Amino acid sequence: MDENQLFNEIVKLVRRLASGGDLPKGLTDAPLAATTQLDQLGLDSMAKVSLVSAFDHYLGIYVDAETIPEDESLGALAQRLAKHRK
């Protein structure tokens, strides 16, 4: 899975978690781009942990939530996940 595919998977996970109430509801249909930064998503610490846990559960990629900066873009996050996947 390349970075573009991972970005698309991240967007799907954000929307899935938002529709389930684990992330802010507004994210179910908010415009999300590769340049969207995590701090723009309005995630609290528990929501961030939910998102990172979803990476592990759905994508099989573990990354420590503490190592992801708040101002990281979704595109940069996809790059990070691609590196952890290898």
Secondary structure, 3 states (H helix, E strand, C coil): CCHHHHHHHHHHHHHHHHHCCCCCHHHHCCCCCCCCEHHHHCCCHHHHHHHHHHHHHHHCCCCCHHHCCCCCEHHHHHHHHHHHHC
